[in-house]
Amino acid sequence: MSSSSLQRGLPLLWQQYTALFSKNLLLSWRSKRATFLQLFASFFFILLIFCIQEAMEKSFASSTALKTVTDPTALISPPIPPCEDKFFVNLPCYDFVWSGNRSPRATQIVNAIMKNNPGRPIPTEKVRSFRDPDEVDAWLLANPLLVPGALHFLERNATVISYGIQTNSTPEMNRGRFEDPTFKFQIPLQIAAEREIARSLIGDPNYNWVVGFKEFPHPTIDAIVALDSIGPTFFLAVSMFGFVLQISSLITEKELKLRQAMTMMGVFDTAYWLSWLSWEGILTTISALLTVLFGMMFQFDFFLKNSFAVVFLLFMLFQLNMLGLAFMLSAFISKSSSATTVGFFVFLVGFVTQLATSSGFPYAKKYSRMIRALWSLFPPNTFSQGLKLLADATSTPQDPGISWSKRAECGPNDNTDCVITINDIYLWLIGSFFLWFVLALYFDNITTNASGVRKSIFYFLKPGYWTGKGGNRVEEGGICSCTGSVPPVDHITPDDEDVLEEETLVKQHSKDGLVDPNIAVQIRGLAKTYPGTTKFGCCKCKKTSPFHALKGLWMNIAKDQLFCLLGPNGAGKTTTINCLTGLFPVTGGDALIYGNSIRSSVGMSNIRKMIGVCPQFDILWDALSGEEHLKLFASIKGLPPASINPMVEKSLAEVKLTEAGKIRAGSYSGGMKRRLSVAVSLIGDPKLVFLDEPTTGMDPITRRHVWDIIQETKKGRAIILTTHSMEEADILSDRIGIMAKGRLRCIGTSIRLKSRFGTGFIANISFVESKNQEINGNNHNGETGALDSREPVKKFFKDHLKVKPTEENKTFMTFVIPHEKENLLTDFFAELQDREEEFGISDIQLGLATLEEVFLNIARKAELESAAVDGTMVTLDLSSGSSVEIPVGARFIGIPGTETAENPRGIMVEVYWQQDESGSLCISGHSTEMPVPANIPVTDPVAPPGHSGVNLLGRRGRRQVQGIVIDPEFASFVRSGSTSSRRFSL
Ligand SMILES: Nc1ncnc2c1ncn2[C@@H]1O[C@H](COP(=O)(O)OP(=O)(O)OP(=O)(O)O)[C@@H](O)[C@H]1O
C-alpha cells in the first residue's frame, strides 16, 4: 500500500475519530470497576442523603419541625420534667431547687408543687431548698449541671407572695435534637409555681388552674433540608470520580508517550479531543440521568417536583464542566499518579467555595456583578447556586418546583433578592464549559509534552496552523523556564576519510541543489543542542547547561538500503531519529526525506505519511490487545477501512502474534511487545522505517525471526536501524555508521569497517588430534608435549609475519595478523596449506576482525577524546596488585615509577575495553606487563583538565597514581586541547 492510497482530509478525520472513540470505549469497558463508580457513585451518595434524612426524621420524631402543622394542639399544664431528661446533666441531679425555706408558707407551696406535678409527684430527694437567692447562686456556681432551674419565694404579707424563676438559658443540641429551656423547663415550672401560689392565697387546694400553650401552624421543612445543605458537597464528590479518571486517562497517554506515537502516525488533534469529549460526554450524560432517577427513586421532592429536564440539565451541565476543567488541568500535570491529588485539591477548594455560595455569597444584589461573574467560572459554585434555587423552589409542600417553562423566572421564595435564575445558571455552565475546553486545547499545545517540546504561545495566530500547512513547529523548554542561549558547535573536519568523503558528497549535492532519486534520506549537517534551561521552582532555581547531542551529521541513506546507526549510550542515535521524525526541533542543518525538508512544516506533514517508527520504548496500552493496537494505528494512519482487517491479520502472522492477537498487551512478554511495536511501525507500507533498538529483550529465536521480518521488509524501502547488537548490525545492515559523542566516526559496509578499524585478520588454525599424538610419541598425557608439537607452526608465523598466537590450546591456535601484512598473506597461506600435513593442521580459517572490535575501537577513541577534555578517569587494577587512574578509553598505559636499569623507560600494559550491560565502556582486563618501547621519549606526565597534577601513591597523601597514556590519539587530543605537557611524545 503506497502513501498515496491512504485516506486524507475529512474521511481520515472521521476514521481517526471513530477509531479513537472505540479505543476510549474499550478502555472504559476494560476498567469496569472505575467506570461503574463513575456511573453509579450518585446512587451511594443519594442513599447516604436518604439515610441522613431518615435519621433526622427519627430524631425529630418528638418535635413537629418536620411535620406540617395546620391546627396545632394545645399543650395543657405541662409537668415539670425529671432532671435526668436533660441532654447534659450530672447525676444525681435535682428537678429544681428553691430559696425562702424560712417561710412556712413557701415550704407549703413547694410541697404542693411536688405533690401535684401532673403525672409524676416529685420525690423530696429531687428537690433542694435554700434560705435565699444568694445561697442558691453560690450553690449553682459550685455545682454545675445538677439542676435545670430554681424558684425563689418571698412572702411579703398575707396576701402577697412574690416569686422568681431562674433557669439555665442555654439552648442545647444533641444528635440533631434541640432543647429549648423556655418550653422544656421554664414554662412547666412557672405554671406549677403560679398554680400553687394561687391555691395557697385562695385557700382552696383544689382550685382549678389550667394553662394551655399552642405553637404556630407551620408547613413541614422538607428533607431537602439535607439536600440543600449537604447536596452540593455530595454531588461534587460524585463528579470527582469522573474528574480524576479523566485526568488520569489523559495523563497516562501523555506519560507513556502514546499521544506522541499517535502524533507521529499523523493523528489530528481535533479527532483526539473530540473522541475524548464525546465518549466522556456520553458517560457524563448517563451519570447525570442516573443521579436524577435515583433521586426520584428515593422520593425526594427536589427531584419529583422540579421538572425532570430542569434537574437533569443542571446535573449534566455541571458534570460536563468538571470534564472541561479536567481537560484543562491535565495540560499542567505530567504524572498520572498526581491525578488523585489534584482531584482532592479541587474537591477541597470546591467544598469551601460551595460553603460560601450556600451562605448567599455572591448571588445577592449587594455584591458586584464582576465578583459574581468571576465566582461563576468555577463550576462547583454555579452548581451549588443551582441546587439552592431548585431546593428553595420545593422547600414547602405548597411550592410547585421549577417547571421547564419557568426556568427563566425567579422562584416565589427568592424574588426579593433574585439576581440569577436557573436558566442563567445553564448559560453560565455552558459558557464556562467552552471556556475550559478551549483553554484545555490551548494549554495542551503550549505546555511541554513528554518529549519536552511545545508550540509557541501564539501558535494559533499563525495561518499555517488553521490551514493544516504548518503551524506544527515546536519549541523546547517549559513556558515557565527560560532557555539559555545556545553556544554554537565548532565544526570539526572529520579525521576519517570515509566520513569526510560522505560529507563532501552531501555538501556537493546540497550546494548544487541536487536531489539524487536513489537517496531516501539526506542528512545535511544535522545539529541538535538541548538548550540549558533555568526553571523557577517554588523555592529554588534549577539550571542545566546546553548539551550538544548532535554536532553536525552529513550522510546519505539510499532507498532499498538498511542503514544501521551504531554507537555507545548517549551517542545521539535516538536524537537523530527524533529529529528526523519531527519530534524534536533541530538546532542546525537539515535533512531531506524523499525530498521533503524536516525543517518545513509542509515537508514534515508529507514525511509523516511515509514513515513508520518503532521507538526505543514500547508505546502500547496495557488494556488493548495486539489486534486492537494494529487496527487503531492503521485507522490513524489512514488505511482504507476495507484493507484494515486483512492487513492486521497479515501483520500479526508476520510477527508471530496471531495466537496472542486477542490477548491484552499488558500481559505480553518484553519480546512480544517489541514485535508488536515492529508490526505497528510497518503499518501502511512506509517508504522509510525507523527501528530504534527493535530487538531489545528478545530471546535468540525470536530475534532471528524479527531479523527475517526486517530482511523481508527491506525490499523497496529504506530502514534506519539502531541497535546495540553487533551481530544484528552485521547480519542486517547494508551500510553502517558508527556515532559517538554526537559525531559520525566511521561509515561504510561492515567489511569495509572491519578491514579499516579492526586489528586485522584473524587466522584460526586447528590441529589434527592423532597427528599431535603421533608427534608426541609416548607422551600421551602431557600438555607440554601437545604444545611442543605446535612450535613449528608458531615459528612459521613468527618468521613470516612476526606475530604470536593470541589464544592457543590443544587443538587450535588463533593469530591476529595486522592489516599491513595483507600483501604477504597470499603466499604465506599458500605455503601453510602446502605444509598442512607436516604441521598436523586439520583446518585453516582466515577472517576479518569482528564488528564488535571495530565498535569498541571507535567508542574507545571517542571516550578518550572526551576524557582528554573533561578528565573522566577510571581505576585500572594491575595484576601486580597496585592500581593506576587512567582516562576512559586509553589503550596503552605506562606505569609511573617502574623505570629500572633493565627497562629504563618503565613498564606499560595494553588495556582491554568492553561495553557493560548499560552500553558504557568499562575495563575488561589488561595485557601482561611489557617494557615501554625505546623510541618513545619520556617527558612530563599527562594531566587532563580537572586533574591537577600527578600524585604518586605515598608521596602526596593517598591519591591514586595516574597512569601515563601512550595512545597516539590521546596525545593529539591533548595537544589540541588545553593541556600541553605530556610524559611521552609520539
Ligand atoms: N531532552 C533532553 N534534554 C537534554 N539532554 C538530552 C535530552 N535527550 C537526550 N539528551 C542527551 O543527549 C545525548 C544523546 O542521547 P540519545 O538518546 O540520542 O542517545 P542514544 O545514542 O540514543 O543512546 P542510547 O543507546 O542509550 O539510546 C545523551 O547524552 C542524553 O543525555
The ligand as an ORCA input file, in Angstrom:
! r2SCAN-3c Opt
* xyz 0 1
  N      15.598     16.094     26.283
  C      16.901     16.099     26.541
  N      17.477     17.122     27.206
  C      18.800     17.135     27.448
  N      19.649     16.172     27.045
  C      19.160     15.122     26.381
  C      17.748     15.026     26.095
  N      17.544     13.866     25.405
  C      18.759     13.270     25.282
  N      19.714     14.026     25.860
  C      21.151     13.736     25.909
  O      21.618     13.659     24.574
  C      22.577     12.619     24.451
  C      22.184     11.711     23.299
  O      21.033     10.999     23.687
  P      20.351      9.894     22.759
  O      19.142      9.418     23.453
  O      20.206     10.433     21.392
  O      21.477      8.766     22.778
  P      21.457      7.331     22.106
  O      22.622      7.246     21.223
  O      20.138      7.049     21.500
  O      21.693      6.422     23.392
  P      21.010      5.010     23.781
  O      21.824      3.957     23.138
  O      21.173      4.978     25.251
  O      19.617      5.036     23.337
  C      22.640     11.911     25.790
  O      23.799     12.337     26.463
  C      21.407     12.370     26.514
  O      21.677     12.500     27.882
*
